[in-house]
Amino acid sequence: MESPEAKGIEDEEEAPVSTFVTAFYDAVILYALALNETLASKGSVRDGEAITKRMWNKTFTEYDHIKAGRT
C-alpha cells in the first residue's frame, strides 16, 4: 500500500486551506443548525423563510462544532 506522500497527498500542517472552502464549510454548518432548529420546532424543510430567520445573528466558533460532536 502506498503512503499518502507517495500519492502526492501533503501533510495537513503543510497543505494550505482555501478560504472559499472554509467559508463554504461554515455556511453548510450554519444552514444545518438552522434547519435542525426549524425541524425541532415542528417547522418544515420547505419553509426557507423560517430557516433563514434562524440563521440571522447567529455566531459560532470552531469550538462549537467540536463541542456539538461535529468536526
C-alpha positions as a printed Julia matrix, in Angstrom:
71×3 Matrix{Float64}:
   0.0    0.0    0.0
   1.38   3.4   -0.99
   1.96   6.05   1.62
  -0.05   9.3    1.37
   3.16  11.12   0.47
   3.8    8.75  -2.44
   0.31   9.52  -3.78
   1.05  13.25  -3.68
  -1.04  13.96  -0.58
   0.63  16.53   1.64
   0.75  16.58   5.4
  -2.19  18.56   6.86
   0.16  21.03   8.5
   1.78  21.88   5.19
  -1.25  21.99   2.9
  -2.9   25.42   2.6
  -6.65  25.57   3.07
  -8.67  27.69   0.69
 -10.67  30.49   2.33
 -13.52  29.61  -0.04
 -13.6   26.06   1.32
 -13.63  27.22   4.93
 -16.38  29.77   4.25
 -18.45  27.14   2.44
 -18.0   24.74   5.36
 -19.19  27.41   7.8
 -22.21  28.15   5.58
 -23.19  24.48   5.47
 -22.88  24.18   9.25
 -24.91  27.36   9.76
 -27.64  26.08   7.43
 -27.66  22.66   9.11
 -28.02  24.2   12.58
 -30.85  26.47  11.43
 -32.61  23.59   9.65
 -32.29  21.39  12.72
 -33.78  24.12  14.94
 -36.62  24.65  12.46
 -37.46  20.95  12.32
 -37.21  20.65  16.12
 -39.88  23.35  16.43
 -42.21  21.38  14.1
 -41.27  23.53  11.09
 -40.9   22.34   7.53
 -37.79  21.72   5.47
 -39.59  23.64   2.71
 -40.02  26.79   4.82
 -37.0   28.76   3.64
 -38.1   31.92   5.42
 -38.19  30.22   8.83
 -34.82  28.57   8.21
 -33.26  31.84   7.07
 -34.6   33.75  10.09
 -32.91  31.2   12.36
 -29.61  31.92  10.58
 -29.71  35.67  11.29
 -27.48  36.98  14.1
 -26.14  33.51  14.84
 -22.47  33.2   15.67
 -20.38  30.15  16.32
 -16.77  29.14  16.61
 -14.79  26.08  15.63
 -15.07  25.03  19.27
 -18.87  24.95  18.93
 -18.56  22.38  16.11
 -16.3   20.18  18.21
 -18.42  20.56  21.34
 -21.53  19.51  19.42
 -19.78  16.43  18.07
 -19.11  17.89  14.62
 -15.64  18.22  13.15
